[in-house]
Amino acid sequence: MATADAEIDRANRLPRLDRFVDALTSTGFLGIVIAAVTWPIFSIAPGSGPDASWQAGLYLAHSEGLRFGTEFVFTYGPLGFLQVPVLYEQGLWVLAFLFQLSTHIAVVIVLLWAARRALPLSLAAIACYVLLVIGGLQAAAVLLAFAVCFVALGEAPPRWGLQRVVVFGGGTFAALELLVKANYGVAILGLVTLTVLGLPARRRNLPLLAITTIGAFVVCWAASGQAIADIPAFFSHSEQIVSGYSAAMATDIVAQPWERVAAVLAVAALIAGAAIAARPDPPARRLASVAIVAFFSFMAFKQGFVRQGLGNTPEFFVLAAAAGIVVSSRLPLRWGRAAALGLVAPLTALALVVLPSPSIWQSLKPAAHVEYLREDLDALASADVRTRTIAEARHGLRSSYGLPQAIRAALGDRPVHIDPWEISVAWAYGLNWHPLPVIQSYSAYTPQLDRLNARALSGPDAPAMILRRRGAVSGSIGSIDERFPGWESPAAMRAMLCHYRAIRTSARWQLLERAGSRCGPTTPIGVVRATTDEWIRIPPPPPRSVLFARVAGLGVTGLETARNLLYRARDRTVAFPGQGAWRLVPATTGDGLILRAARGADLPRPFGLAPDSSALRFQIAGRGSHPISVRFFAQTVR
C-alpha cells in the first residue's frame, strides 16, 4: 500500500516538475535572464564632449521649453532622450530607462524565439548572449521591427494576430521612433510598409497603417509638449539632417578596407537566404521578404560604414548576424540550422575582431553587464541615488571645465548659446541655455541648415551671449573630423562675427556679447577659375575687413550622388601652406568661407575664424583635377 502511494505521489510530482522545467526553459523566462546578463554597459552619469553634449541638449530642451523643428534641430526629436538614458533630469531619465529596459527585453525575446526555431536551445541561448554582449546595439528598435516583420511574412507565423501587430503596433512604433531618432523612425516605417504590402488585405491595411502612424505621431508630438504648427518645420529640417549626413559626416575613424568587403558579402548572403526562405510563399510575400531584408541591410550598412570605426562597424556585423538568425528561422530545420551557424558564427567573429580591443573582454563578461543593470535599478528605486549622481556629475564637470569666474559673472542669467558643441557646460553651471536652431555647429551641414542658424544670430530672438570653448585643434576652437573650425556652418560664423563682440577671452574660453550690426556691405573682389589640386592665391583683405570666398564645384553631383546614397561621398579637403589639410563639408562651401582678416577685424586669438593664409588648395579624394571657381568678397567689420 505504501509503495502504491509513493508511485501516485511521484506521478503527481512529474507533471509539476515538467511544468517547472518548461517555465525555466521558456522563451520569455530565458529572454529576461539573457537580457539581464547582456544589459548595455552604459553609464548614466553625465559627461562632456560632442556626444555627451547633444545628450544634455535633449534633456535641457524640455526644461527650457524649446520647440523642436524651429528652435531645436537635430537628428533626435522631442522624445530623443528615450534613446539615451543619462541622468540629466530625474523624471525624464526614469522614462528613458523604462523605454530602454522594455526595448532590450523585447529584442532578446524575439531574437531568442527566432534562434530556437533554427538551433537547439543551448546554441540559441549562446548565440543570443554573445551577440548582445558585443556592443550597445543602438539600433535595437529597428532590429525588433525587422524581426517581427520578417516573421509576420512567414508561412506559419505565431498565432497572436501578427497582422494586427504589424499594422497597428508597427504604425505606432514607427511614429514613436520618428520622434526619438529620425532615421530609425524612417527605417521602421519602411519595414512595416513593405510588410503590409506583402500580406493579404493590403488595400485595407495600408490606409489603416497610414491613419495609425499619423494619429500616433500627432498624439505623441502633442504629449511631448510640442505645437502642432511646428510639425512641417520638424519634417523639413529632419530631412535636411538625414539627407546631408552621408556627405558631411563620412569618415574612417578606425577602419580596414576588408571590413567593407565582408559587409557586402554579408548583405548578399542575407538577401540570398531570404530568397530561399521565402521560396514556397506567394509572390507578394516572397518579394516583401526579400525587400525588407535588403532594406534592413542597407540601413545597417549606412549606419556602420558612413562613419566607419569604433562602435558603428561592430554594430553592423551584430545586426547582420541577428538578421541571419531571423532569416534562418523561416528555413526548413536542417537548412535553418546550417544557415544560422554559417551566418552567425563568422559575423559574430567579425564583430569581435573590429570591436575596439580594450572593451572586448569587458563586454564578454556577464558580471559587468549585471553590475551596470544593478546600478541602474538602484537609481530607479532611489531618488537619493539619482540626486547624488547628478550632484557628483555637476561637480566633476565644473572641475573639468574650469569656467573662469569673470566669465561666469559676466554671463549672469542672460540667454547663452554654446559654440561649437559643449552643451554640457550649460547643464553643469545651470546656465540659461538659448541655442541656435541647429544646436551643434557641425550638424549645420546643408545650406538650408546653415542659413537657419545665420538668421537666428541676426534676428530679434538671437541669444544675448555666446560662450565658446577652444578644443584640441591647434590655434582655434576644436572641431570634429579634422575640419577647420571657422568653416563649420560658415554663414552662421560670419553672422556671429557681424553681430557679436568678444568681452572676455581666456586660454580655453571666450564670451561674446550681442552688439548689433558690426559689418558693412559686401564688396566683390574677384573670381578665380581653377581646378582642384591647384594652389590658389588669396588676396589680402582691405583695411578693417574680412575676406571670404564662395566656392563652386566641390559639391556632390552626377554619379557621385548615387555613391553618396548607397554609401558615402568622397572626402573633400583644403590645404594651407605649412598647415596641413582640413576636411570640408561639400554642401556649404558656397556659403562664404572666411579666409583672411585685417588687424582687429577677426575675433581675438586664439578664437579667430580666419586661417589667415596667403594660398589654399582644394582636393577631392580619388577624383583627380576638377574645375572649380572661387569668388572673393570683402566685408568691413567695426
N, C-alpha and C positions, 0 to 999 in steps of 0.2 A: 504493500500500500504506500509506504514511504517513497519507494522507488518510482511509483506511478506519479505521485505528487511532484517529485523532483523533475520528472520529464515534462509535466504540464507547465511548471514554472519556467523551465528552460525554453519551452516552446513559446511561452508568452513573452519572455525576455528577448528572444531573437528578433521579432518584428520591431520592438522598441530600439534594439541595437542597430538594426538596419536603418531605421528612420534617423537615428543619431548620426550614423556614418554618412547617410545621404545628405543630411544637413551640413555636415562638415565638409563634404566634397562638392556641395552645390556651387554653381557659378556665382551666385550672389554672395555667399559667405567667403569663398576663396577670393572673389574680387575685392571685397573690403579688406581682407588680410594683405593682399598684394598691393592695394592702394596705400596701406599704412607703411609698408616697407619700401615703397618707391616714391614716397612723398617728396616733392621738389625741394632740393637744397637751395633755399632762397631766404635771405634774411629779411625780416620785417622792419629792421631798423633803417631809418632814412640815411642817405649818403649824399655824396657830391659827385660832380661830373655831368656830362651831357645826358646820359640815360636817367640817372637819379633825378636830374633837374626837371626833365619833362614829366616824370612821375609825380614830382612835387607839384608841378603845374596843374596836373589833372585834379589833384585834391584841392589846391588853392582856388581853382576856378569856381568851385562850388561855394567855398566860404566867401569869395569876393563877388559872387553873383554874376559871373561873366556869361555872355551869350555866345554859345557855340555857333560857328558859321559866320559870325560877324565880328565878335570881339575875341574869339579863340579859334584858331585854325591849326589843326594838327592831324596826324594820322589817326589819332584816337578821338572818339566823340564824347558826349556828356556822360556816358557810362564807362568810359575808358578806364577809370580807376578799378573796375572789377577785374581787369586783366592783371593788375599789379597791386597785390595786397601788401602795401607798405604803410606803416603806422604814422602817417602824417595827420590823420584825424580819426578819432576813435570810432564814431558811428559808421563812417564810410568804409573804414577798414574791416569792420565786422561783416558788412555786406560783401566786400571783396573776398574775404576769407571763405565765407559760406558758398559763394559762387565758385571759387576755385576748388573747394572741397567736393561739391556736387559734380562739377565737370570732371574732376580727376577720377572719382569713383565710377562715374558713368562710362568713361573711356575704358577703364580697366575691365569692367564687367562685360561690355560689348566686345572688346578685343579678346577676352578670355573665352567668351561664348563662341566666337568665330574660331579660335585656335582649337577648342575641344572638338569641333566638327572635322578637323583635319589631322589632329595629333592626339596621342594618348594624353591622359590628364597630366601626368608628371612633366612631359615635354611641353605641353601647352602652358602650364604654370611657369616653367623655367623660361620659356620664350618671352612671355609677357613680362616677367620680372626683369630679365636682362635688358629688354628694350626700354622699359620705362625708367630704369635707374641711370641710363646713359646720360640723359640731359633733362632740361626743364620742360621740354615739349610745349613751347609757346602756342603752337597751332593745335592744341588738344581739341578745341571746339570744332575745327574743320575736320579733323580725323574722325571725331564722333559722328558728325553729319555724313561723311563719306561712308563709314561702316554701315550705318543704318540704311542709307540709300541703296548701297550695293546689295545688302541682304534683302531689302524690300523687292528688288528686281529678280530675286531668285525664283526657282521653280516652285519651291515649297517653303515660303518664309514662315517664321513662327506665327502662331495664331493669336495675335493680340491686336488685331485691327491695324496692321502696319501701314496700310494705305492712308488711314486717317492720321496716323502719327506723322507720316511724311507731309501730308497737305497742311494740316493744322499745326502740328508740332514743328515741322520744318519751317513753315512760314513765320511762326512766332520766333523761333530760334534765329532765323536769318535777320529778322527785324531787330532783335535784341543785339546781335553781333554787329550790325551796321552802326549801332550807337556805341559799341565798345571799340572796335577796330575796323576801319572801313574796308580794307582788303579782305579780312576774314568774313565780314558780312557778305561781300560780293561773292566770295568763293562758296559759301554755304548756300546762298540764293541760287547760284548757278547749278550746284549739285542737286538741289531739291527740284529745280525746274526741269532739268534733264531727266530726273527720275519720274516725275509726274508725266512727262511726255512719253515715257516708255511703258507706263502702267495703263491698265484698262480705264475707261471712263475719263480720258484726258480732257475731253471737251467740257465736262462738268468740273473736273478738279482744277484745271488751270485758272478759271475765274475765281474759284474758291481760294486757291493759293494766293492769287493777287490781292483779293479782298483781305485775307488773313494777314498777309505781310504788311500791307498799307495800314490796316487798322491797328495792328500791334505796334508798328513803328510810331504812329501818331500818339497812341496811349503812352508808350514808354518815353517818348520825347517830352510830352507834357508832364508826365510823372517825375522826370528829371529836372523840372523847373525851367524848361525852355519855352520860348514863344513860338507859336505855330508859324508866324510870319517869317521866321528865320530859317525854315526848312529849305527853301530854294537856295539860299546862300550856302547852307551847310553842304548840300549835294554838289553845288558848283565848285566850291573850294576844296571839298574832299576829292573830287575828280581831278583837280589840278595836282593835289598832293600825290595821289596814286599814280596818275599818268606820267608825272615828271620824275618819279623815283628812279627808274632804271637808268636814265641818262645822267642824273645828278649825283646819285649816291653809290654808283658802282665802284667797287674797289676790291683788291685782293689783300685781305688783312693777313691771313696765314693760309697759303694756298699751294697746291701742287697740280700740274696740268692733268695728271691721271685721274684726279677726282671728278673732273667734268666728264671724261670718257666713261668712267664707272657709272656716273649718274645717268648718262644717256642710255647705256646698256640696261640699267635697272628699269628705266621707264619703258624701254622696248619689251623687256621681259614681262612687266606688269600688264602692258596692253595685250601682249600675246596670250598671257594667262587668262585675262578677262574674256578674250575672244573664244578661247577653248571652253571656259566655264559656261559661257552663255550660248554655246552651240545648239543645245536642244531647245532653246527658248524661241518664242515667236519673234519675227524680225524687229518689231518695235522695242521689245525688251532687250534683245541682243544688241541692237545699236545703242540703246541707252546705257547698257552695262559698260560697253567699250568706251563710250563717250565720257562717262563720269570718271572712269579710271584715268583716261587721258587728261581730262580737265584737272583732276586732283593732282596728278603727277606734274603737270605744268605749273600749277600754283606752288607746289612744294619745291620744284626746281628753281623757280624765280626767287622764292624766299631764301633758298640755300646758296644760290650762286650769284645773285646780283652783288651782294656783299659777301664774298667768299672767305670763309675762315671763322675762327673762334667757334661760337655755338651754332651758327647758321648752317654750315655744311654737315656737321654730325646730325643735326635735326632732320635734314633731308633724308639721310640714309635710315634714320629711325622711322620716319614717316613712310618711306618706301617699304621697309621691312614689315611694318604694321599693315600696310596695304596688301603686301604679299600674303599675310595671314588671312585677311578678309577675302581676298580673291580665292585662295585655296579652299576656303570653307564651302564654296559652291562647286568644287570639282568632285568627281567620284572619289571614294575614300582612298583607294590606292594611289591615284594620281594626286589627290589633295595632299596626302602625307609627303609624297616626293616633292611636290611643288613648294609646300610650306618649308620643308627642310632646305631645299635647293635655293630658295629665295631669302629666307630669314637668316640663315647662318652666315652667308657671305656678306649680306648687307649690314648685319649687326657687327661683324668683324670690321667692316669698313668704317662704321660709325665710331668704333672704339679706336681705330687707327688715327682718324682725323680729329678725335677729341683732344683738346689741349692737355698735354701729358700730366701736369700737376693735379688735375682733378679726376683722372681715370679711377684710381684705387679708392678715392673717397666716394665717388659715385657708385661703385660696385658694392660697397659695404652697406648692408641694410641698417646697421646701428646708426649711421649718420643720418639717414632719412627719418628713422623713427625719432631721433633726438630733435630734429627740426619740427616734426609734427607735434611732439610733446610741448615744445616751446610755444608753438602757435596756439595749441589748445589751452595752455596756461594763460596766454594773453587773452584768448576768447573768454575764459572763465572769470578773469580778474581785471576789474577796471584799474586797480592799483598797479598791476604789472604793466598795463598799457600806459598809464600815466608816467611810470618810472622810465619806460623805454623811450617815450617821447622826450622827457626831460634830459636823459643821458645823451640822446642823439642831438638835441639842440646844443647842449654844452660842447659836445665833441665837434660839431660843425663850426661853432663860433671860434673855438680854439684853432681849428684848421684854417678858417678863412682869415682871421685876424683883421677884420674890417676896422680901419682907424677910427678913433673916437671923433676926430674932427669931421670925417665924412658922415659918420652916424648922426652927429649933432646937426650937420647941415641938411641932412635928409629930413629929419623930423618925421612927421606923419604924411608928408606930401606924396602923391602918387608917383611911382617909380617903375620904369621898365629896366629889366636886367639884360645887358648885352655882353657877349653873344648868346649865352645859354644858361648861366649858373643861377637858375631859378631857386635852387635850394637855399641860397643866401637870404632870399626874401622870407622863406619859411623859418629859417634859423633865427633871424633877428626880428621877426614879426613885422616886416615892412608892409606898407600899403602898396601891394603889387598891382600895377596897372600896365599889362604887357601890350606890345604891338599885336595885331591880329595873328600873324604867324609868330608864335611865341618864341621860337628859336631861329636865329637868322639863317642857319644853314639849311632850313627847310623851305625858305622862300626861293625855290629853285626854278620857278617859271616866271615869265614877265608879269603875268596877272597877279601872282602872289607878291612879287617884288613891289609892284605899284601899290598893292593893298597896304603894305607896310609904309611905303613912302607917303601915301595920302594920310595915313594915321599920324605920322610925325609932323605933317604940315597943317593938319586940321585943327578945329577948335577943341576937340577932346583929346589932344595929344597929352602924354604923361608930362608932368611938371619936371621930372628928373629922369636921368638915365644913369644907371650905375654899371660901369664897365669893369671887367676883370681881365687882366693880362695873363695869358696862359703860358704854355711851354714853348710856343713859337717865338723864336728869337726876334726881338725888335718890335713886336706888336702884341696885341691880344691874340689868344690862341684860336685856331680853327681846326675842324676835323679833316681827316684825309689829306693833310698837307695842302690845303687850299690857302690862297693868300687872304688873310683876314679882312683887309679893307675892301675886298671884292665880293664878300658874302652879302647877297641882297644889295647890289650896287646902287640902285635907285634910292633905296632906303638909307644907305650910307651917305649919299650926297645930301639927302633931306636932313639927316641928323647933323651934318656939318653946317648946313644953312640955317637951322632953326635952334641950335643948342650951342652953348659955350661952356668950356671947362671952368669949374670953380674950385675943384680940389683934385690933385693928382699925386699919387704915391707910387711906389715901385710896382705894386700889384693892382691898385685900384684907381679908377678915375670917376669923378662925379660930374655930370653935365647938367646944366640948368637951361630950361627953355628961355630963349632970348629973342623971340620974334624972328623976322626975316633978316638974315645977315648976308644974303647973296644978291648980287646984281644980275643983270640979264646975261644970257649965254651967247658967246660970240664964236662963230666958226673960225677955225684956224687953218684947216686944210685937210686934204684927203690923200691917203697913200694907198695905192693898189699894189698888192704884193702877193706872195704865196706863203703858205706855212713852210717852216724850215728856213725862212729868210729873216735876217736881222733887220729890224725897222728902227730908224732913229726917232726918238721922241723929242719934239721941240721944247725949249724952255718955256715956262709959264710967264705971262705978263706979270708985272708987279701987283702984289696984293690979290693974286688969283690962284685958282687951282686949274690944272689942265686934265681933262678927262677925254676918253675915247669911246666911240660906239663902233664895235667890231662886227662885221657881217661876214658870213662864210664859215663859221665854226659850229653852226647848229647841226642837228641830226636830220638829214634829208635823204631822199632816194632809197636805195636798197638798205641803207643803214637803219631806216625806220623799221623794217621787218626784223632785222637783227636785234634792235632795241626792244621790240615787242616780245620776241621769243627768248631773248637772253638779256643783253645789255648793250649800251652804246660803247664806242671806242673811247679810250681815255684822251682828254684834251689837256694840254699843259701849256704854261707860259714860262719862259726863262728870262731872267735879267742878268746882265754880265756880272760874274762874281757872286751871284746869289743862289744858283741852283734853279731847279724847276718847281713850279707850283701847279697843282691840279686846278682845272677850270670847270665851272658849271656851264654847259654849252648854251642853254636857252637864254641866259641873262647877260651874255657878253655884249649884247646890243643896248643894254640899259645904262651905260655910262660908267666906264671903269676909271676911277681916279688914278692918274699916273704920276703927276708931279705937282708940287705946291710951292708957291713963293714963300719967302720968310714970313712967318706969322699967320699964314692962311690956313694951315692944317691944324689939327688938334695937337696939344702938347705931347712931346715924346714921353714915354715910349708907346703912346697910343695913337700915333699918326696913321692916317688912312692911305697915304700915297707911298708907293715903293721908292719914289724919287730916284729913278734910274734914267740914264740917257738913251737906252735902247731896250728892245724886247724882241722875243721870237716865240711864235705860236707853233705848236705841233699837234698832229692828230696821229695817235699810235696806229701803225700798220696801214697807213693810207698814203704816205708819200706827199709830195708837194700838191697843194690845193689852193686855188685862188681865194684871196680874202681882201676886204677893204677895211681901212681904219680911218675913221673920221674924227679929227681932233677938234675939241672945243675948249674955250677958256671961260671961266666964271669968276667974277670978283667976289671976295669974301671980306666982310668987315672984321 
